[in-house]
Amino acid sequence: MAEGTIKKLTDKGFGFIKTTTDKDIFFHSTALQGVEFDDLQEG
């Protein structure tokens, strides 16, 4: 599972995570475990 800082969220249910290797990882709200998409914040 990817870990990092949320770089960008969209109103369409997906976003991007900035990892420690400075690579952005795409994610969709259906892949989230243990958290609701609406509870996430950038940064």
N, C-alpha and C positions, 0 to 999 in steps of 0.2 A: 504494500500500500504506500502511495506517495505521501510525503510530508513536506511542508514548507509554508510559505506565506501566500495568502490569497492575493493575487495581483489584480484580477479583474473579474467582476460578476456581471452577468447580463440578465435582462428580464425574461429571457427565453429558457432559463433553467440550466445554463452552463457557465463555466468560468475557466480561469487559468490559475495555476499554482506556480509560484517561483520557488524552485528548489535551491538547495545549498550549492549545487553545481551550476547555478544561473541558467538552467534550462527550464523553459515554461512547459508545464504539463496541462493538457486540456482535460476537463472533467465535466460530466453531466450529472444533474441532480439525482438521476436514477442509480448512480454508482455510490452515493453517499451511504455510510453506515454509522449509526449512532448519533446523527445530527440532522436537523431539518435544513433545507436549502434557505428558507426564510430567516433562519438564525445566523447565517454567515454574514461577515462583513469584510470588505477589502482592507488589507493591511494587517 
